[in-house]
């Protein structure tokens, strides 16, 4: 049974990450990974991202900082695209990555800049 939170989460997930990515994630889920897709859609996107205390742009900035600092490169790549979709500028992303360089370490910043540069190239090339 699909909940209201799931439906709301699916909408915002598509807005941030793009319908093609989200639809592919759901379509390509098997019986095992469908549980994760449902969980993330309902709880992360349908509950946390629905809280309007923090706007989507700020949430994206937080995600970039956390994912670069951890480092979680595949998720960082995805959320850099989401950050651009949510109005985060390249200059803001550079500042975030420099900030995590101080607090999480230079290697995290170096990796973050490299990944961001790749994402910017793809994003600017019309592969949105």
Secondary structure, 3 states (H helix, E strand, C coil): CCCHHHHHHHHHHHHHHCHHHHHHHHHCCCCCCHHHHHHHHHHHHHHHCCCCCCCHHHHHHHHHHHHHHHCCHHHHHHHHHHHHHCCCCHHHHHHHHHHHHHHCCHHHHHHHHHHHHHHHHHHHCCCC
